[in-house]
Amino acid sequence: MEARNLLRVFGVNEQPEIRVRRIAHLDMDAFYASVELLRYPQLKGLPVVIGGSRRAIGQPDGTAPDFARLKNYAGRGVVTTATYAAREFGIHSAMGLMQAARLCPDAILLPVDFDQYRHYSRRFKAVIAASCPVIEDRGIDEVFIDFSEVPGVRADGGCALAARLQTEILEATGLTCSIGVAPNKLLAKLASELQKPRGISVLYEADLAARIWPLPCRRINGVGPKAQAKLERAGLHSIGDLARCDRQLLQEQFGRTYGQWLHASAWGWDDRPVVTSSEPVSISRETTFDRDLHVVRDRAELRQLFTTLCRQLAEDLQKKGYLGRTIGIKLRFSDFSRLTRDHSIERHTADAVLIRQIAGQCLKRAPLERPLRLLGVKISNLIRRDAMSEPSGGSGQSSDADPTPDMF
C-alpha cells in the first residue's frame, strides 16, 4: 500500500492543518466620558472633559448651571479623556486642563470617578468572557481577544462575532466599543482605530498596503513623539514609507533592536500570543499637587503625603498578595524635570513602616532645592506572598534601613 494511503488508514493527514490566527482588539469608545454620559445624559452631544479631582472641581448635582466649566478651572490637573465633541476643538488626553480651557472655555468639566469606571470595566469584560475565554486584559477600557478557535470565525474573519460582542456590551452596559480583527495583536490594535466610534474593522495580510501603509508612523503602538519626529526628519512619514525603507538603514538610524522592530511593525509581523494572565513588574502610588510644594516651606504637608503614599502602597501589596524588594521614589519638579531613586533590601516586604524607611533613605539621595509638583513611591522586584517559604519583612527593622530622619 502506498505511504499516502497508509496515512489515510491511520487517520493522519499528509500536512497538518495550519492554525489561522484571528486576534481582536476591543477598545471602549471614550470610556470615562461615556460612563459619565450615562449618569448625565443631558450632556450628550456637548463638549465634556473629564479630569481633575472632586476636591478641585466639586461634584455636580446634575443641573445645568451646576456643571463646572473649563474656563473657571485653575490648577495642575490634566485631561483624562474627553467626549468626541470636545476632541473636535483639539482637546486630547494628557493635555493640561488650563491649555484645554483656551481651546474650548465653555466645555463642561467633570471630576474623575475611578470607582464607577472600574465597575463598568468589570461588566463589559464579563460579557466578553461569556463567549471568548481567551482574553488579555490591557487596562480598564481595552482587551485583546483570541477569536481563532471560536466556531464560525473563519467564514467571515470574525466580523459577525465582533458585531455580536458590540451588541451584547451595549445591552449590558449602555456603552459602545470599536473592534479590530486581524492576524495578530499589532494589526488588530491598528484596525480598532480605523473606524471610531462603534466601528468594526477586519484586516487580512492582503489589506496591509491599502489600509495600513497610508497611516502615519505614530499610529504604531510604540512609536512615540520623539521617534516620530526623528522618522519625519529622515523623510519617513507613513507606515508605508517605513516599510519601503531599507532595514539596515533603520538599524543604523535607530539602533539594531528598535530598527528591526520598526521594520517588522511596518510589515505587520507580530507573533505575540494573547496572554490571559501576567505578573506585575512593579506597583506604585503617586500624587500631583494642586500647587508646588517646597521641602522647607511645606515640610509637614510633604511628610504626611509621603507617609500616606507608603501606607497605600503597602495596602496595595497586601491586597494583591505581593512582596517587593526594590523600593524607590519618583519626583517631578516645578520645571517638569523628573528624578528617580531606588534601593534594594535583603528580604521581600509589604510592610508600610519598612517601605517608608527605605523610601525616606532614597529621598536623602535626591536634591530637593527646587519646588515639587509630583511625589511618588514604587516597589519592584516582586514575588507572590504565597511563594515565600517563611514570613519575610513583615514588620520590624531591616539591616538596610537607615533609622536617621529623611528629608521630609
C-alpha positions as a Python dict, from the first residue, in 0.01 Angstrom:
ca = {
    (1, 'M'): (0, 0, 0),
    (2, 'E'): (128, 345, -85),
    (3, 'A'): (254, 561, 200),
    (4, 'R'): (-19, 817, 123),
    (5, 'N'): (-293, 555, 166),
    (6, 'L'): (-133, 421, 485),
    (7, 'L'): (-151, 770, 634),
    (8, 'R'): (-521, 790, 548),
    (9, 'V'): (-590, 447, 702),
    (10, 'F'): (-440, 555, 1032),
    (11, 'G'): (-618, 892, 1021),
    (12, 'V'): (-310, 1103, 972),
    (13, 'N'): (-317, 1397, 733),
    (14, 'E'): (-23, 1439, 498),
    (15, 'Q'): (7, 1803, 608),
    (16, 'P'): (-128, 1914, 947),
    (17, 'E'): (-385, 2190, 932),
    (18, 'I'): (-230, 2531, 984),
    (19, 'R'): (-391, 2728, 1266),
    (20, 'V'): (-518, 3058, 1129),
    (21, 'R'): (-487, 3331, 1391),
    (22, 'R'): (-768, 3583, 1427),
    (23, 'I'): (-693, 3828, 1705),
    (24, 'A'): (-931, 4104, 1810),
    (25, 'H'): (-855, 4430, 1987),
    (26, 'L'): (-1163, 4572, 2161),
    (27, 'D'): (-1141, 4935, 2272),
    (28, 'M'): (-1424, 5112, 2454),
    (29, 'D'): (-1523, 5442, 2293),
    (30, 'A'): (-1420, 5746, 2505),
    (31, 'F'): (-1475, 5519, 2803),
    (32, 'Y'): (-1463, 5755, 3101),
    (33, 'A'): (-1664, 6020, 2920),
    (34, 'S'): (-1919, 5765, 2802),
    (35, 'V'): (-1969, 5638, 3158),
    (36, 'E'): (-2028, 5995, 3274),
    (37, 'L'): (-2285, 6048, 2996),
    (38, 'L'): (-2481, 5753, 3135),
    (39, 'R'): (-2501, 5947, 3462),
    (40, 'Y'): (-2569, 6282, 3292),
    (41, 'P'): (-2750, 6206, 2964),
    (42, 'Q'): (-2837, 6574, 2925),
    (43, 'L'): (-2472, 6633, 2829),
    (44, 'K'): (-2480, 6412, 2519),
    (45, 'G'): (-2350, 6594, 2213),
    (46, 'L'): (-2178, 6863, 2423),
    (47, 'P'): (-1805, 6911, 2469),
    (48, 'V'): (-1727, 6742, 2802),
    (49, 'V'): (-1384, 6700, 2957),
    (50, 'I'): (-1302, 6451, 3233),
    (51, 'G'): (-1010, 6544, 3457),
    (52, 'G'): (-911, 6671, 3796),
    (53, 'S'): (-1045, 6574, 4137),
    (54, 'R'): (-1373, 6630, 4318),
    (55, 'R'): (-1182, 6841, 4569),
    (56, 'A'): (-1066, 7079, 4297),
    (57, 'I'): (-1383, 7078, 4085),
    (58, 'G'): (-1670, 6972, 4309),
    (59, 'Q'): (-1933, 6706, 4238),
    (60, 'P'): (-2220, 6833, 4016),
    (61, 'D'): (-2578, 6765, 4119),
    (62, 'G'): (-2693, 6721, 3758),
    (63, 'T'): (-2845, 7063, 3700),
    (64, 'A'): (-2708, 7258, 3406),
    (65, 'P'): (-2590, 7568, 3598),
    (66, 'D'): (-2409, 7346, 3849),
    (67, 'F'): (-2171, 7190, 3599),
    (68, 'A'): (-1822, 7334, 3619),
    (69, 'R'): (-1678, 7497, 3306),
    (70, 'L'): (-1324, 7466, 3186),
    (71, 'K'): (-1279, 7843, 3177),
    (72, 'N'): (-1323, 7861, 3555),
    (73, 'Y'): (-1067, 7594, 3635),
    (74, 'A'): (-734, 7690, 3792),
    (75, 'G'): (-490, 7417, 3883),
    (76, 'R'): (-249, 7148, 3773),
    (77, 'G'): (-495, 6885, 3652),
    (78, 'V'): (-474, 6715, 3315),
    (79, 'V'): (-737, 6583, 3076),
    (80, 'T'): (-808, 6216, 3142),
    (81, 'T'): (-1040, 6190, 2842),
    (82, 'A'): (-1295, 6396, 2651),
    (83, 'T'): (-1609, 6342, 2450),
    (84, 'Y'): (-1581, 6339, 2073),
    (85, 'A'): (-1746, 6683, 2066),
    (86, 'A'): (-1463, 6820, 2282),
    (87, 'R'): (-1198, 6646, 2073),
    (88, 'E'): (-1312, 6845, 1771),
    (89, 'F'): (-1162, 7150, 1945),
    (90, 'G'): (-822, 6978, 1966),
    (91, 'I'): (-857, 6860, 2326),
    (92, 'H'): (-693, 6525, 2399),
    (93, 'S'): (-591, 6310, 2694),
    (94, 'A'): (-281, 6415, 2896),
    (95, 'M'): (-331, 6779, 2791),
    (96, 'G'): (-326, 7029, 3077),
    (97, 'L'): (-674, 7146, 3177),
    (98, 'M'): (-564, 7509, 3157),
    (99, 'Q'): (-449, 7455, 2798),
    (100, 'A'): (-776, 7276, 2717),
    (101, 'A'): (-965, 7575, 2858),
    (102, 'R'): (-803, 7800, 2600),
    (103, 'L'): (-925, 7571, 2321),
    (104, 'C'): (-1283, 7534, 2447),
    (105, 'P'): (-1354, 7751, 2752),
    (106, 'D'): (-1724, 7661, 2774),
    (107, 'A'): (-1665, 7283, 2782),
    (108, 'I'): (-1821, 7103, 3078),
    (109, 'L'): (-1560, 6980, 3329),
    (110, 'L'): (-1633, 6667, 3535),
    (111, 'P'): (-1413, 6508, 3803),
    (112, 'V'): (-1266, 6162, 3758),
    (113, 'D'): (-1461, 5878, 3924),
    (114, 'F'): (-1246, 5564, 3904),
    (115, 'D'): (-1479, 5354, 4118),
    (116, 'Q'): (-1753, 5396, 3860),
    (117, 'Y'): (-1518, 5328, 3569),
    (118, 'R'): (-1389, 5007, 3729),
    (119, 'H'): (-1748, 4893, 3781),
    (120, 'Y'): (-1830, 4927, 3411),
    (121, 'S'): (-1494, 4777, 3316),
    (122, 'R'): (-1580, 4458, 3503),
    (123, 'R'): (-1922, 4447, 3338),
    (124, 'F'): (-1806, 4473, 2977),
    (125, 'K'): (-1524, 4222, 3032),
    (126, 'A'): (-1771, 3972, 3181),
    (127, 'V'): (-1977, 3995, 2861),
    (128, 'I'): (-1670, 3912, 2651),
    (129, 'A'): (-1564, 3623, 2875),
    (130, 'A'): (-1902, 3454, 2832),
    (131, 'S'): (-1825, 3397, 2461),
    (132, 'C'): (-1447, 3421, 2433),
    (133, 'P'): (-1246, 3279, 2722),
    (134, 'V'): (-900, 3369, 2583),
    (135, 'I'): (-872, 3736, 2684),
    (136, 'E'): (-572, 3958, 2758),
    (137, 'D'): (-661, 4245, 2989),
    (138, 'R'): (-487, 4561, 2868),
    (139, 'G'): (-630, 4806, 3118),
    (140, 'I'): (-959, 4948, 3227),
    (141, 'D'): (-1103, 5004, 2879),
    (142, 'E'): (-936, 4763, 2633),
    (143, 'V'): (-865, 4393, 2580),
    (144, 'F'): (-714, 4158, 2324),
    (145, 'I'): (-926, 3852, 2240),
    (146, 'D'): (-821, 3535, 2059),
    (147, 'F'): (-1103, 3462, 1812),
    (148, 'S'): (-909, 3178, 1644),
    (149, 'E'): (-1092, 2881, 1797),
    (150, 'V'): (-1440, 3035, 1818),
    (151, 'P'): (-1677, 2850, 1579),
    (152, 'G'): (-1770, 3036, 1262),
    (153, 'V'): (-1489, 3291, 1275),
    (154, 'R'): (-1305, 3160, 969),
    (155, 'A'): (-1605, 3216, 743),
    (156, 'D'): (-1604, 3596, 780),
    (157, 'G'): (-1276, 3667, 959),
    (158, 'G'): (-1452, 3746, 1286),
    (159, 'C'): (-1689, 4020, 1169),
    (160, 'A'): (-2010, 3854, 1294),
    (161, 'L'): (-1860, 3774, 1634),
    (162, 'A'): (-1734, 4131, 1670),
    (163, 'A'): (-2079, 4267, 1587),
    (164, 'R'): (-2240, 4034, 1840),
    (165, 'L'): (-1999, 4145, 2114),
    (166, 'Q'): (-2072, 4509, 2035),
    (167, 'T'): (-2446, 4446, 2070),
    (168, 'E'): (-2414, 4246, 2391),
    (169, 'I'): (-2187, 4504, 2555),
    (170, 'L'): (-2425, 4784, 2457),
    (171, 'E'): (-2721, 4595, 2604),
    (172, 'A'): (-2536, 4511, 2926),
    (173, 'T'): (-2372, 4849, 2989),
    (174, 'G'): (-2518, 5114, 2759),
    (175, 'L'): (-2166, 5172, 2623),
    (176, 'T'): (-2020, 5136, 2274),
    (177, 'C'): (-1687, 4997, 2162),
    (178, 'S'): (-1473, 4964, 1850),
    (179, 'I'): (-1320, 4632, 1744),
    (180, 'G'): (-1039, 4543, 1506),
    (181, 'V'): (-982, 4183, 1398),
    (182, 'A'): (-658, 4081, 1228),
    (183, 'P'): (-397, 3806, 1210),
    (184, 'N'): (-207, 3943, 1512),
    (185, 'K'): (-214, 4190, 1801),
    (186, 'L'): (-21, 4465, 1622),
    (187, 'L'): (-261, 4482, 1328),
    (188, 'A'): (-568, 4428, 1548),
    (189, 'K'): (-485, 4737, 1753),
    (190, 'L'): (-430, 4943, 1439),
    (191, 'A'): (-758, 4811, 1296),
    (192, 'S'): (-960, 4906, 1606),
    (193, 'E'): (-868, 5271, 1549),
    (194, 'L'): (-969, 5282, 1183),
    (195, 'Q'): (-1341, 5337, 1243),
    (196, 'K'): (-1423, 5506, 1569),
    (197, 'P'): (-1663, 5523, 1741),
    (198, 'R'): (-1861, 5196, 1726),
    (199, 'G'): (-1662, 5060, 1434),
    (200, 'I'): (-1564, 4714, 1321),
    (201, 'S'): (-1257, 4666, 1101),
    (202, 'V'): (-1150, 4325, 973),
    (203, 'L'): (-799, 4303, 829),
    (204, 'Y'): (-607, 4035, 640),
    (205, 'E'): (-243, 4032, 532),
    (206, 'A'): (-351, 4138, 183),
    (207, 'D'): (-501, 4460, 325),
    (208, 'L'): (-171, 4589, 459),
    (209, 'A'): (-72, 4811, 165),
    (210, 'A'): (-415, 4965, 111),
    (211, 'R'): (-530, 5020, 470),
    (212, 'I'): (-226, 5032, 698),
    (213, 'W'): (60, 5177, 496),
    (214, 'P'): (-112, 5514, 435),
    (215, 'L'): (-133, 5573, 814),
    (216, 'P'): (125, 5795, 987),
    (217, 'C'): (407, 5614, 1169),
    (218, 'R'): (285, 5739, 1506),
    (219, 'R'): (-18, 5513, 1479),
    (220, 'I'): (208, 5215, 1553),
    (221, 'N'): (187, 5146, 1925),
    (222, 'G'): (543, 5207, 2045),
    (223, 'V'): (631, 5499, 1818),
    (224, 'G'): (633, 5799, 2049),
    (225, 'P'): (665, 6171, 1975),
    (226, 'K'): (1047, 6167, 1976),
    (227, 'A'): (1069, 5868, 1742),
    (228, 'Q'): (803, 6020, 1518),
    (229, 'A'): (998, 6345, 1491),
    (230, 'K'): (1318, 6155, 1407),
    (231, 'L'): (1136, 5948, 1145),
    (232, 'E'): (996, 6261, 984),
    (233, 'R'): (1340, 6421, 973),
    (234, 'A'): (1451, 6111, 782),
    (235, 'G'): (1162, 6159, 537),
    (236, 'L'): (959, 5867, 678),
    (237, 'H'): (607, 5998, 734),
    (238, 'S'): (379, 5700, 674),
    (239, 'I'): (394, 5334, 771),
    (240, 'G'): (437, 5263, 400),
    (241, 'D'): (747, 5484, 393),
    (242, 'L'): (878, 5281, 684),
    (243, 'A'): (804, 4951, 509),
    (244, 'R'): (989, 5060, 196),
    (245, 'C'): (1292, 5178, 390),
    (246, 'D'): (1595, 4952, 398),
    (247, 'R'): (1612, 4759, 726),
    (248, 'Q'): (1985, 4813, 759),
    (249, 'L'): (1934, 5187, 734),
    (250, 'L'): (1669, 5176, 1008),
    (251, 'Q'): (1908, 4988, 1234),
    (252, 'E'): (2180, 5243, 1172),
    (253, 'Q'): (1945, 5534, 1246),
    (254, 'F'): (1753, 5389, 1542),
    (255, 'G'): (1972, 5113, 1681),
    (256, 'R'): (1969, 4744, 1598),
    (257, 'T'): (1677, 4631, 1818),
    (258, 'Y'): (1443, 4926, 1763),
    (259, 'G'): (1526, 4943, 1391),
    (260, 'Q'): (1441, 4576, 1345),
    (261, 'W'): (1117, 4627, 1538),
    (262, 'L'): (1019, 4927, 1321),
    (263, 'H'): (1076, 4722, 1006),
    (264, 'A'): (874, 4426, 1137),
    (265, 'S'): (591, 4651, 1257),
    (266, 'A'): (564, 4826, 921),
    (267, 'W'): (522, 4486, 754),
    (268, 'G'): (265, 4375, 1012),
    (269, 'W'): (478, 4097, 1160),
    (270, 'D'): (386, 4007, 1517),
    (271, 'D'): (376, 3661, 1675),
    (272, 'R'): (297, 3764, 2034),
    (273, 'P'): (34, 3540, 2195),
    (274, 'V'): (-279, 3660, 2374),
    (275, 'V'): (-168, 3634, 2737),
    (276, 'T'): (-453, 3553, 2973),
    (277, 'S'): (-259, 3636, 3289),
    (278, 'S'): (56, 3825, 3372),
    (279, 'E'): (257, 3925, 3676),
    (280, 'P'): (305, 4297, 3750),
    (281, 'V'): (657, 4432, 3715),
    (282, 'S'): (604, 4694, 3985),
    (283, 'I'): (337, 4863, 4195),
    (284, 'S'): (337, 5236, 4262),
    (285, 'R'): (148, 5522, 4418),
    (286, 'E'): (190, 5888, 4327),
    (287, 'T'): (15, 6221, 4359),
    (288, 'T'): (33, 6551, 4170),
    (289, 'F'): (-4, 6857, 4392),
    (290, 'D'): (-253, 7136, 4335),
    (291, 'R'): (35, 7380, 4391),
    (292, 'D'): (413, 7348, 4404),
    (293, 'L'): (539, 7229, 4742),
    (294, 'H'): (884, 7302, 4884),
    (295, 'V'): (1067, 7081, 5129),
    (296, 'V'): (1136, 7376, 5361),
    (297, 'R'): (811, 7571, 5342),
    (298, 'D'): (580, 7268, 5316),
    (299, 'R'): (774, 7005, 5509),
    (300, 'A'): (481, 6897, 5730),
    (301, 'E'): (244, 6856, 5436),
    (302, 'L'): (502, 6666, 5232),
    (303, 'R'): (580, 6438, 5526),
    (304, 'Q'): (214, 6349, 5568),
    (305, 'L'): (163, 6289, 5195),
    (306, 'F'): (476, 6076, 5175),
    (307, 'T'): (370, 5860, 5468),
    (308, 'T'): (21, 5819, 5320),
    (309, 'L'): (161, 5709, 4983),
    (310, 'C'): (383, 5449, 5152),
    (311, 'R'): (91, 5318, 5357),
    (312, 'Q'): (-130, 5296, 5046),
    (313, 'L'): (147, 5117, 4857),
    (314, 'A'): (177, 4861, 5138),
    (315, 'E'): (-202, 4810, 5133),
    (316, 'D'): (-191, 4754, 4755),
    (317, 'L'): (79, 4490, 4801),
    (318, 'Q'): (-118, 4313, 5070),
    (319, 'K'): (-445, 4318, 4875),
    (320, 'K'): (-278, 4181, 4562),
    (321, 'G'): (-71, 3925, 4751),
    (322, 'Y'): (278, 4050, 4660),
    (323, 'L'): (602, 4130, 4837),
    (324, 'G'): (870, 4357, 4694),
    (325, 'R'): (1244, 4407, 4743),
    (326, 'T'): (1335, 4724, 4550),
    (327, 'I'): (1180, 5042, 4687),
    (328, 'G'): (1203, 5375, 4508),
    (329, 'I'): (1079, 5729, 4479),
    (330, 'K'): (971, 5941, 4186),
    (331, 'L'): (988, 6321, 4189),
    (332, 'R'): (872, 6575, 3934),
    (333, 'F'): (984, 6933, 3989),
    (334, 'S'): (817, 7262, 3904),
    (335, 'D'): (1010, 7278, 3576),
    (336, 'F'): (869, 6931, 3480),
    (337, 'S'): (1207, 6762, 3513),
    (338, 'R'): (1197, 6417, 3674),
    (339, 'L'): (1414, 6225, 3914),
    (340, 'T'): (1403, 5871, 4049),
    (341, 'R'): (1599, 5692, 4317),
    (342, 'D'): (1568, 5333, 4442),
    (343, 'H'): (1725, 5092, 4687),
    (344, 'S'): (1708, 4714, 4717),
    (345, 'I'): (1684, 4543, 5055),
    (346, 'E'): (1781, 4189, 5151),
    (347, 'R'): (1433, 4044, 5201),
    (348, 'H'): (1098, 4100, 5030),
    (349, 'T'): (841, 4302, 5221),
    (350, 'A'): (494, 4452, 5221),
    (351, 'D'): (538, 4641, 5548),
    (352, 'A'): (441, 5008, 5543),
    (353, 'V'): (693, 5112, 5809),
    (354, 'L'): (984, 4948, 5630),
    (355, 'I'): (874, 5086, 5291),
    (356, 'R'): (859, 5433, 5449),
    (357, 'Q'): (1208, 5394, 5595),
    (358, 'I'): (1371, 5280, 5271),
    (359, 'A'): (1184, 5536, 5058),
    (360, 'G'): (1299, 5803, 5302),
    (361, 'Q'): (1654, 5682, 5259),
    (362, 'C'): (1611, 5731, 4882),
    (363, 'L'): (1492, 6086, 4945),
    (364, 'K'): (1819, 6172, 5117),
    (365, 'R'): (1999, 6094, 4789),
    (366, 'A'): (1781, 6341, 4594),
    (367, 'P'): (1848, 6716, 4553),
    (368, 'L'): (1538, 6890, 4688),
    (369, 'E'): (1621, 7257, 4641),
    (370, 'R'): (1353, 7303, 4373),
    (371, 'P'): (975, 7302, 4438),
    (372, 'L'): (794, 6974, 4374),
    (373, 'R'): (479, 6917, 4171),
    (374, 'L'): (463, 6535, 4198),
    (375, 'L'): (570, 6278, 4454),
    (376, 'G'): (554, 5900, 4411),
    (377, 'V'): (671, 5577, 4572),
    (378, 'K'): (727, 5247, 4394),
    (379, 'I'): (818, 4889, 4474),
    (380, 'S'): (951, 4634, 4225),
    (381, 'N'): (1138, 4304, 4220),
    (382, 'L'): (808, 4143, 4316),
    (383, 'I'): (720, 3790, 4420),
    (384, 'R'): (390, 3639, 4530),
    (385, 'R'): (346, 3623, 4905),
    (386, 'D'): (238, 3258, 4887),
    (387, 'A'): (568, 3172, 4714),
    (388, 'M'): (765, 3255, 5030),
    (389, 'S'): (853, 2958, 5250),
    (390, 'E'): (853, 3176, 5558),
    (391, 'P'): (736, 3526, 5654),
    (392, 'S'): (966, 3793, 5516),
    (393, 'G'): (993, 4159, 5600),
    (394, 'G'): (657, 4158, 5775),
    (395, 'S'): (745, 4407, 6046),
    (396, 'G'): (1039, 4542, 6233),
    (397, 'Q'): (1366, 4677, 6108),
    (398, 'S'): (1583, 4572, 5815),
    (399, 'S'): (1960, 4585, 5817),
    (400, 'D'): (1926, 4808, 5509),
    (401, 'A'): (1704, 5063, 5681),
    (402, 'D'): (1870, 5385, 5793),
    (403, 'P'): (1697, 5500, 6114),
    (404, 'T'): (1801, 5865, 6072),
    (405, 'P'): (1528, 6111, 5961),
    (406, 'D'): (1463, 6156, 5589),
    (407, 'M'): (1446, 6487, 5402),
    (408, 'F'): (1076, 6530, 5490),
}
